[in-house]
């Protein structure tokens, strides 16, 4: 099986926005991100095979957004 590229996850961007539908501020934050960040989040969530992993990644995305970061990479590199 061929490995999916980041561009392949572009079709999943609306699905990520749907996951945030219950929190309009978070959904607006996601929609304001550049397409590159949106694709990264789509890959982070929908690149996971196990459903439990997807759920964990969704929760991690929400934590990152609440902290005001665009990417998990930026959030992970913040000063602790």
Gaussian input, Z-matrix of N, CA and C with variables (Angstrom, degrees):
# hf/3-21g

backbone

0 1
 N
 C     1     B1
 C     2     B2     1     A1
 N     3     B3     2     A2     1     D1
 C     4     B4     3     A3     2     D2
 C     5     B5     4     A4     3     D3
 N     6     B6     5     A5     4     D4
 C     7     B7     6     A6     5     D5
 C     8     B8     7     A7     6     D6
 N     9     B9     8     A8     7     D7
 C    10    B10     9     A9     8     D8
 C    11    B11    10    A10     9     D9
 N    12    B12    11    A11    10    D10
 C    13    B13    12    A12    11    D11
 C    14    B14    13    A13    12    D12
 N    15    B15    14    A14    13    D13
 C    16    B16    15    A15    14    D14
 C    17    B17    16    A16    15    D15
 N    18    B18    17    A17    16    D16
 C    19    B19    18    A18    17    D17
 C    20    B20    19    A19    18    D18
 N    21    B21    20    A20    19    D19
 C    22    B22    21    A21    20    D20
 C    23    B23    22    A22    21    D21
 N    24    B24    23    A23    22    D22
 C    25    B25    24    A24    23    D23
 C    26    B26    25    A25    24    D24
 N    27    B27    26    A26    25    D25
 C    28    B28    27    A27    26    D26
 C    29    B29    28    A28    27    D27
 N    30    B30    29    A29    28    D28
 C    31    B31    30    A30    29    D29
 C    32    B32    31    A31    30    D30
 N    33    B33    32    A32    31    D31
 C    34    B34    33    A33    32    D32
 C    35    B35    34    A34    33    D33
 N    36    B36    35    A35    34    D34
 C    37    B37    36    A36    35    D35
 C    38    B38    37    A37    36    D36
 N    39    B39    38    A38    37    D37
 C    40    B40    39    A39    38    D38
 C    41    B41    40    A40    39    D39
 N    42    B42    41    A41    40    D40
 C    43    B43    42    A42    41    D41
 C    44    B44    43    A43    42    D42
 N    45    B45    44    A44    43    D43
 C    46    B46    45    A45    44    D44
 C    47    B47    46    A46    45    D45
 N    48    B48    47    A47    46    D46
 C    49    B49    48    A48    47    D47
 C    50    B50    49    A49    48    D48
 N    51    B51    50    A50    49    D49
 C    52    B52    51    A51    50    D50
 C    53    B53    52    A52    51    D51
 N    54    B54    53    A53    52    D52
 C    55    B55    54    A54    53    D53
 C    56    B56    55    A55    54    D54
 N    57    B57    56    A56    55    D55
 C    58    B58    57    A57    56    D56
 C    59    B59    58    A58    57    D57
 N    60    B60    59    A59    58    D58
 C    61    B61    60    A60    59    D59
 C    62    B62    61    A61    60    D60
 N    63    B63    62    A62    61    D61
 C    64    B64    63    A63    62    D62
 C    65    B65    64    A64    63    D63
 N    66    B66    65    A65    64    D64
 C    67    B67    66    A66    65    D65
 C    68    B68    67    A67    66    D66
 N    69    B69    68    A68    67    D67
 C    70    B70    69    A69    68    D68
 C    71    B71    70    A70    69    D69
 N    72    B72    71    A71    70    D70
 C    73    B73    72    A72    71    D71
 C    74    B74    73    A73    72    D72
 N    75    B75    74    A74    73    D73
 C    76    B76    75    A75    74    D74
 C    77    B77    76    A76    75    D75
 N    78    B78    77    A77    76    D76
 C    79    B79    78    A78    77    D77
 C    80    B80    79    A79    78    D78
 N    81    B81    80    A80    79    D79
 C    82    B82    81    A81    80    D80
 C    83    B83    82    A82    81    D81
 N    84    B84    83    A83    82    D82
 C    85    B85    84    A84    83    D83
 C    86    B86    85    A85    84    D84
 N    87    B87    86    A86    85    D85
 C    88    B88    87    A87    86    D86
 C    89    B89    88    A88    87    D87
 N    90    B90    89    A89    88    D88
 C    91    B91    90    A90    89    D89
 C    92    B92    91    A91    90    D90
 N    93    B93    92    A92    91    D91
 C    94    B94    93    A93    92    D92
 C    95    B95    94    A94    93    D93
 N    96    B96    95    A95    94    D94
 C    97    B97    96    A96    95    D95
 C    98    B98    97    A97    96    D96
 N    99    B99    98    A98    97    D97
 C   100   B100    99    A99    98    D98
 C   101   B101   100   A100    99    D99
 N   102   B102   101   A101   100   D100
 C   103   B103   102   A102   101   D101
 C   104   B104   103   A103   102   D102
 N   105   B105   104   A104   103   D103
 C   106   B106   105   A105   104   D104
 C   107   B107   106   A106   105   D105
 N   108   B108   107   A107   106   D106
 C   109   B109   108   A108   107   D107
 C   110   B110   109   A109   108   D108
 N   111   B111   110   A110   109   D109
 C   112   B112   111   A111   110   D110
 C   113   B113   112   A112   111   D111
 N   114   B114   113   A113   112   D112
 C   115   B115   114   A114   113   D113
 C   116   B116   115   A115   114   D114
 N   117   B117   116   A116   115   D115
 C   118   B118   117   A117   116   D116
 C   119   B119   118   A118   117   D117
 N   120   B120   119   A119   118   D118
 C   121   B121   120   A120   119   D119
 C   122   B122   121   A121   120   D120
 N   123   B123   122   A122   121   D121
 C   124   B124   123   A123   122   D122
 C   125   B125   124   A124   123   D123
 N   126   B126   125   A125   124   D124
 C   127   B127   126   A126   125   D125
 C   128   B128   127   A127   126   D126
 N   129   B129   128   A128   127   D127
 C   130   B130   129   A129   128   D128
 C   131   B131   130   A130   129   D129
 N   132   B132   131   A131   130   D130
 C   133   B133   132   A132   131   D131
 C   134   B134   133   A133   132   D132
 N   135   B135   134   A134   133   D133
 C   136   B136   135   A135   134   D134
 C   137   B137   136   A136   135   D135
 N   138   B138   137   A137   136   D136
 C   139   B139   138   A138   137   D137
 C   140   B140   139   A139   138   D138
 N   141   B141   140   A140   139   D139
 C   142   B142   141   A141   140   D140
 C   143   B143   142   A142   141   D141
 N   144   B144   143   A143   142   D142
 C   145   B145   144   A144   143   D143
 C   146   B146   145   A145   144   D144
 N   147   B147   146   A146   145   D145
 C   148   B148   147   A147   146   D146
 C   149   B149   148   A148   147   D147
 N   150   B150   149   A149   148   D148
 C   151   B151   150   A150   149   D149
 C   152   B152   151   A151   150   D150
 N   153   B153   152   A152   151   D151
 C   154   B154   153   A153   152   D152
 C   155   B155   154   A154   153   D153
 N   156   B156   155   A155   154   D154
 C   157   B157   156   A156   155   D155
 C   158   B158   157   A157   156   D156
 N   159   B159   158   A158   157   D157
 C   160   B160   159   A159   158   D158
 C   161   B161   160   A160   159   D159
 N   162   B162   161   A161   160   D160
 C   163   B163   162   A162   161   D161
 C   164   B164   163   A163   162   D162
 N   165   B165   164   A164   163   D163
 C   166   B166   165   A165   164   D164
 C   167   B167   166   A166   165   D165
 N   168   B168   167   A167   166   D166
 C   169   B169   168   A168   167   D167
 C   170   B170   169   A169   168   D168
 N   171   B171   170   A170   169   D169
 C   172   B172   171   A171   170   D170
 C   173   B173   172   A172   171   D171
 N   174   B174   173   A173   172   D172
 C   175   B175   174   A174   173   D173
 C   176   B176   175   A175   174   D174
 N   177   B177   176   A176   175   D175
 C   178   B178   177   A177   176   D176
 C   179   B179   178   A178   177   D177
 N   180   B180   179   A179   178   D178
 C   181   B181   180   A180   179   D179
 C   182   B182   181   A181   180   D180
 N   183   B183   182   A182   181   D181
 C   184   B184   183   A183   182   D182
 C   185   B185   184   A184   183   D183
 N   186   B186   185   A185   184   D184
 C   187   B187   186   A186   185   D185
 C   188   B188   187   A187   186   D186
 N   189   B189   188   A188   187   D187
 C   190   B190   189   A189   188   D188
 C   191   B191   190   A190   189   D189
 N   192   B192   191   A191   190   D190
 C   193   B193   192   A192   191   D191
 C   194   B194   193   A193   192   D192
 N   195   B195   194   A194   193   D193
 C   196   B196   195   A195   194   D194
 C   197   B197   196   A196   195   D195
 N   198   B198   197   A197   196   D196
 C   199   B199   198   A198   197   D197
 C   200   B200   199   A199   198   D198
 N   201   B201   200   A200   199   D199
 C   202   B202   201   A201   200   D200
 C   203   B203   202   A202   201   D201
 N   204   B204   203   A203   202   D202
 C   205   B205   204   A204   203   D203
 C   206   B206   205   A205   204   D204
 N   207   B207   206   A206   205   D205
 C   208   B208   207   A207   206   D206
 C   209   B209   208   A208   207   D207
 N   210   B210   209   A209   208   D208
 C   211   B211   210   A210   209   D209
 C   212   B212   211   A211   210   D210
 N   213   B213   212   A212   211   D211
 C   214   B214   213   A213   212   D212
 C   215   B215   214   A214   213   D213
 N   216   B216   215   A215   214   D214
 C   217   B217   216   A216   215   D215
 C   218   B218   217   A217   216   D216
 N   219   B219   218   A218   217   D217
 C   220   B220   219   A219   218   D218
 C   221   B221   220   A220   219   D219
 N   222   B222   221   A221   220   D220
 C   223   B223   222   A222   221   D221
 C   224   B224   223   A223   222   D222
 N   225   B225   224   A224   223   D223
 C   226   B226   225   A225   224   D224
 C   227   B227   226   A226   225   D225
 N   228   B228   227   A227   226   D226
 C   229   B229   228   A228   227   D227
 C   230   B230   229   A229   228   D228
 N   231   B231   230   A230   229   D229
 C   232   B232   231   A231   230   D230
 C   233   B233   232   A232   231   D231
 N   234   B234   233   A233   232   D232
 C   235   B235   234   A234   233   D233
 C   236   B236   235   A235   234   D234
 N   237   B237   236   A236   235   D235
 C   238   B238   237   A237   236   D236
 C   239   B239   238   A238   237   D237

   B1=1.4523
   B2=1.5277
   B3=1.2976
   B4=1.4610
   B5=1.5287
   B6=1.3308
   B7=1.4650
   B8=1.5310
   B9=1.3326
   B10=1.4573
   B11=1.5248
   B12=1.3120
   B13=1.4616
   B14=1.5242
   B15=1.3103
   B16=1.4649
   B17=1.5275
   B18=1.3075
   B19=1.4691
   B20=1.5253
   B21=1.3166
   B22=1.4673
   B23=1.5288
   B24=1.3170
   B25=1.4646
   B26=1.5229
   B27=1.3170
   B28=1.4651
   B29=1.5267
   B30=1.3251
   B31=1.4654
   B32=1.5306
   B33=1.3353
   B34=1.4679
   B35=1.5228
   B36=1.3201
   B37=1.4701
   B38=1.5292
   B39=1.3363
   B40=1.4860
   B41=1.5292
   B42=1.3282
   B43=1.4708
   B44=1.5271
   B45=1.3249
   B46=1.4658
   B47=1.5328
   B48=1.3229
   B49=1.4660
   B50=1.5294
   B51=1.3290
   B52=1.4727
   B53=1.5236
   B54=1.3315
   B55=1.4663
   B56=1.5257
   B57=1.3255
   B58=1.4676
   B59=1.5263
   B60=1.3149
   B61=1.4664
   B62=1.5303
   B63=1.3146
   B64=1.4611
   B65=1.5274
   B66=1.3182
   B67=1.4621
   B68=1.5246
   B69=1.3266
   B70=1.4695
   B71=1.5324
   B72=1.3363
   B73=1.4679
   B74=1.5284
   B75=1.3271
   B76=1.4545
   B77=1.5330
   B78=1.3099
   B79=1.4588
   B80=1.5350
   B81=1.3214
   B82=1.4699
   B83=1.5270
   B84=1.3343
   B85=1.4607
   B86=1.5301
   B87=1.3317
   B88=1.4613
   B89=1.5323
   B90=1.3167
   B91=1.4648
   B92=1.5293
   B93=1.3289
   B94=1.4641
   B95=1.5358
   B96=1.3260
   B97=1.4583
   B98=1.5262
   B99=1.3146
   B100=1.4647
   B101=1.5353
   B102=1.3222
   B103=1.4669
   B104=1.5333
   B105=1.3084
   B106=1.4640
   B107=1.5210
   B108=1.3266
   B109=1.4699
   B110=1.5244
   B111=1.3179
   B112=1.4611
   B113=1.5314
   B114=1.3299
   B115=1.4726
   B116=1.5243
   B117=1.3407
   B118=1.4708
   B119=1.5229
   B120=1.3279
   B121=1.4671
   B122=1.5213
   B123=1.3216
   B124=1.4631
   B125=1.5347
   B126=1.3399
   B127=1.4699
   B128=1.5225
   B129=1.3336
   B130=1.4627
   B131=1.5275
   B132=1.3185
   B133=1.4651
   B134=1.5271
   B135=1.3145
   B136=1.4624
   B137=1.5251
   B138=1.3120
   B139=1.4563
   B140=1.5213
   B141=1.3207
   B142=1.4651
   B143=1.5270
   B144=1.3055
   B145=1.4705
   B146=1.5249
   B147=1.3094
   B148=1.4646
   B149=1.5211
   B150=1.3106
   B151=1.4628
   B152=1.5268
   B153=1.3311
   B154=1.4680
   B155=1.5289
   B156=1.3195
   B157=1.4564
   B158=1.5260
   B159=1.3263
   B160=1.4656
   B161=1.5178
   B162=1.3315
   B163=1.4705
   B164=1.5263
   B165=1.3240
   B166=1.4665
   B167=1.5327
   B168=1.3111
   B169=1.4698
   B170=1.5236
   B171=1.3200
   B172=1.4689
   B173=1.5251
   B174=1.3208
   B175=1.4679
   B176=1.5289
   B177=1.3233
   B178=1.4664
   B179=1.5305
   B180=1.3235
   B181=1.4654
   B182=1.5312
   B183=1.3123
   B184=1.4666
   B185=1.5290
   B186=1.3116
   B187=1.4692
   B188=1.5282
   B189=1.3292
   B190=1.4624
   B191=1.5278
   B192=1.3328
   B193=1.4661
   B194=1.5257
   B195=1.3255
   B196=1.4782
   B197=1.5263
   B198=1.3347
   B199=1.4616
   B200=1.5259
   B201=1.3483
   B202=1.4575
   B203=1.5248
   B204=1.3232
   B205=1.4635
   B206=1.5215
   B207=1.3443
   B208=1.4587
   B209=1.5222
   B210=1.3360
   B211=1.4612
   B212=1.5255
   B213=1.3120
   B214=1.4555
   B215=1.5191
   B216=1.3221
   B217=1.4694
   B218=1.5324
   B219=1.3243
   B220=1.4538
   B221=1.5180
   B222=1.3323
   B223=1.4602
   B224=1.5361
   B225=1.3282
   B226=1.4662
   B227=1.5283
   B228=1.3333
   B229=1.4525
   B230=1.5312
   B231=1.3242
   B232=1.4633
   B233=1.5264
   B234=1.3019
   B235=1.4725
   B236=1.5154
   B237=1.3012
   B238=1.4707
   B239=1.5074
   A1=109.74
   A2=115.62
   A3=121.95
   A4=110.04
   A5=115.22
   A6=120.44
   A7=110.08
   A8=115.72
   A9=120.04
   A10=110.55
   A11=115.70
   A12=120.79
   A13=108.91
   A14=115.71
   A15=120.36
   A16=110.53
   A17=117.13
   A18=121.67
   A19=111.48
   A20=117.13
   A21=121.21
   A22=112.70
   A23=117.44
   A24=121.36
   A25=112.57
   A26=117.36
   A27=121.08
   A28=111.62
   A29=117.07
   A30=121.15
   A31=111.97
   A32=117.53
   A33=121.87
   A34=113.68
   A35=117.68
   A36=120.79
   A37=111.81
   A38=119.82
   A39=118.66
   A40=112.52
   A41=117.41
   A42=120.36
   A43=110.80
   A44=116.78
   A45=120.54
   A46=108.73
   A47=116.98
   A48=120.87
   A49=110.51
   A50=117.24
   A51=121.35
   A52=111.54
   A53=116.62
   A54=120.50
   A55=111.49
   A56=116.08
   A57=121.07
   A58=112.24
   A59=117.33
   A60=122.10
   A61=113.34
   A62=118.08
   A63=120.42
   A64=112.56
   A65=117.52
   A66=122.07
   A67=108.41
   A68=116.04
   A69=120.21
   A70=112.58
   A71=118.05
   A72=119.93
   A73=111.13
   A74=115.58
   A75=119.92
   A76=110.61
   A77=116.29
   A78=120.45
   A79=110.47
   A80=116.65
   A81=120.55
   A82=110.81
   A83=116.50
   A84=121.07
   A85=109.80
   A86=116.54
   A87=120.74
   A88=111.06
   A89=116.83
   A90=120.27
   A91=112.41
   A92=117.36
   A93=121.55
   A94=112.25
   A95=117.22
   A96=120.46
   A97=110.34
   A98=115.73
   A99=119.81
   A100=108.57
   A101=116.99
   A102=119.79
   A103=113.47
   A104=117.32
   A105=120.10
   A106=112.43
   A107=116.88
   A108=120.78
   A109=110.14
   A110=117.11
   A111=120.25
   A112=110.89
   A113=116.86
   A114=120.10
   A115=110.79
   A116=116.72
   A117=119.35
   A118=110.99
   A119=116.55
   A120=119.59
   A121=110.83
   A122=117.11
   A123=120.22
   A124=110.06
   A125=116.42
   A126=119.52
   A127=110.67
   A128=117.02
   A129=121.45
   A130=110.63
   A131=116.68
   A132=120.53
   A133=111.41
   A134=116.59
   A135=119.72
   A136=113.48
   A137=117.22
   A138=120.61
   A139=111.68
   A140=115.99
   A141=121.02
   A142=109.32
   A143=116.08
   A144=119.71
   A145=111.91
   A146=117.02
   A147=121.48
   A148=111.01
   A149=115.35
   A150=121.06
   A151=111.29
   A152=117.12
   A153=121.14
   A154=110.69
   A155=116.45
   A156=120.75
   A157=110.29
   A158=117.01
   A159=120.82
   A160=110.52
   A161=116.78
   A162=120.74
   A163=110.81
   A164=116.48
   A165=120.60
   A166=110.36
   A167=117.10
   A168=121.15
   A169=111.21
   A170=117.48
   A171=120.75
   A172=109.87
   A173=116.57
   A174=120.42
   A175=110.66
   A176=117.62
   A177=120.86
   A178=110.46
   A179=117.27
   A180=121.12
   A181=109.96
   A182=116.96
   A183=120.79
   A184=111.23
   A185=117.39
   A186=121.85
   A187=110.08
   A188=116.09
   A189=121.40
   A190=110.15
   A191=117.28
   A192=121.13
   A193=111.24
   A194=117.31
   A195=120.46
   A196=110.66
   A197=116.64
   A198=120.89
   A199=111.31
   A200=116.79
   A201=120.84
   A202=115.26
   A203=117.20
   A204=121.03
   A205=110.58
   A206=115.41
   A207=121.47
   A208=112.00
   A209=116.32
   A210=119.81
   A211=110.62
   A212=115.14
   A213=120.43
   A214=109.91
   A215=116.31
   A216=121.43
   A217=110.11
   A218=117.34
   A219=121.53
   A220=111.94
   A221=115.72
   A222=121.09
   A223=110.73
   A224=116.03
   A225=120.37
   A226=112.30
   A227=117.63
   A228=121.04
   A229=113.12
   A230=117.05
   A231=119.65
   A232=109.94
   A233=115.23
   A234=119.18
   A235=108.97
   A236=114.68
   A237=119.10
   A238=110.80
   D1=135.97
   D2=-178.61
   D3=-78.63
   D4=136.86
   D5=179.81
   D6=-71.68
   D7=135.53
   D8=179.50
   D9=-73.38
   D10=141.70
   D11=176.10
   D12=-90.65
   D13=168.86
   D14=178.79
   D15=-58.59
   D16=-39.17
   D17=-179.86
   D18=-61.81
   D19=-31.83
   D20=179.53
   D21=-62.58
   D22=-21.33
   D23=-178.07
   D24=-87.24
   D25=-1.83
   D26=179.92
   D27=-57.57
   D28=-34.77
   D29=-179.84
   D30=-66.76
   D31=-19.11
   D32=-178.80
   D33=-89.47
   D34=-6.11
   D35=-178.02
   D36=-56.69
   D37=-46.15
   D38=178.01
   D39=-61.16
   D40=-30.89
   D41=178.39
   D42=-66.91
   D43=-36.34
   D44=177.66
   D45=-65.55
   D46=-44.95
   D47=178.99
   D48=-59.79
   D49=-38.29
   D50=178.00
   D51=-63.20
   D52=-35.79
   D53=179.52
   D54=-63.20
   D55=-23.15
   D56=-177.84
   D57=-100.65
   D58=9.22
   D59=-173.90
   D60=-60.11
   D61=-26.15
   D62=-178.52
   D63=-78.70
   D64=-11.77
   D65=178.99
   D66=-128.25
   D67=97.76
   D68=-173.53
   D69=-62.21
   D70=-35.32
   D71=178.66
   D72=-63.65
   D73=-43.80
   D74=-179.88
   D75=-67.65
   D76=-38.35
   D77=178.82
   D78=-65.61
   D79=-41.50
   D80=176.81
   D81=-63.41
   D82=-40.48
   D83=177.95
   D84=-59.61
   D85=-47.05
   D86=179.43
   D87=-63.07
   D88=-45.05
   D89=-178.13
   D90=-64.98
   D91=-24.54
   D92=179.47
   D93=-82.39
   D94=-12.13
   D95=179.06
   D96=-68.41
   D97=154.31
   D98=176.08
   D99=-67.75
   D100=157.19
   D101=179.31
   D102=-55.36
   D103=-32.38
   D104=178.71
   D105=-62.92
   D106=-46.40
   D107=176.88
   D108=-64.51
   D109=-40.55
   D110=179.83
   D111=-61.99
   D112=-41.41
   D113=178.01
   D114=-65.00
   D115=-38.75
   D116=178.24
   D117=-60.43
   D118=-43.00
   D119=179.52
   D120=-67.42
   D121=-38.75
   D122=178.03
   D123=-61.61
   D124=-42.09
   D125=178.57
   D126=-67.22
   D127=-40.90
   D128=-179.23
   D129=-58.51
   D130=-40.72
   D131=-176.85
   D132=-85.55
   D133=-54.30
   D134=-171.35
   D135=-88.13
   D136=-2.69
   D137=173.41
   D138=-82.06
   D139=-14.81
   D140=178.22
   D141=-75.91
   D142=140.50
   D143=-178.97
   D144=-85.52
   D145=-45.37
   D146=-176.22
   D147=-79.68
   D148=139.07
   D149=-179.93
   D150=-61.40
   D151=-38.21
   D152=179.17
   D153=-62.47
   D154=-38.00
   D155=178.66
   D156=-67.25
   D157=-41.99
   D158=177.21
   D159=-58.55
   D160=-44.85
   D161=179.92
   D162=-62.47
   D163=-41.67
   D164=178.91
   D165=-64.25
   D166=-40.11
   D167=179.40
   D168=-67.06
   D169=-36.56
   D170=176.99
   D171=-62.50
   D172=-44.44
   D173=179.17
   D174=-65.08
   D175=-39.28
   D176=177.75
   D177=-63.82
   D178=-39.60
   D179=178.30
   D180=-60.50
   D181=-42.43
   D182=-179.49
   D183=-64.23
   D184=-39.38
   D185=177.59
   D186=-62.71
   D187=-44.30
   D188=-179.58
   D189=-62.67
   D190=-44.91
   D191=179.98
   D192=-65.14
   D193=-41.70
   D194=179.36
   D195=-62.01
   D196=-30.83
   D197=178.91
   D198=-80.58
   D199=-5.52
   D200=175.90
   D201=87.94
   D202=16.06
   D203=-179.53
   D204=-99.60
   D205=147.41
   D206=179.99
   D207=-83.61
   D208=-27.58
   D209=-175.52
   D210=-135.72
   D211=154.91
   D212=176.11
   D213=-66.13
   D214=-35.67
   D215=179.07
   D216=-59.28
   D217=-46.18
   D218=178.28
   D219=-64.23
   D220=-41.07
   D221=178.86
   D222=-63.85
   D223=-42.94
   D224=-178.79
   D225=-67.65
   D226=-23.83
   D227=-178.03
   D228=-93.11
   D229=-3.55
   D230=-179.09
   D231=-63.49
   D232=155.79
   D233=178.08
   D234=-68.48
   D235=136.00
   D236=-177.49
   D237=-97.83

